[in-house]
């Protein structure tokens, strides 16, 4: 199974928020993990349903746990 791991601030005219929304339009329930150092307060209002957010800096084990949690629970409801 695949998981989208995205920073919120991608640079080139698209944000991680927008990227996840576009992927969810194609594949509802696609697992999403956002990574950020400054945009965490926006996650509840801008993140896709069923996503997770980890704040930078984070340990590799935190990222692994987030991905594992999403894969273990399966796709989010559309």
Helices and strands as residue ranges (DSSP letters): E 4-7, H 16-26, E 32-36, G 40-42, H 43-46, E 52-55, H 60-73
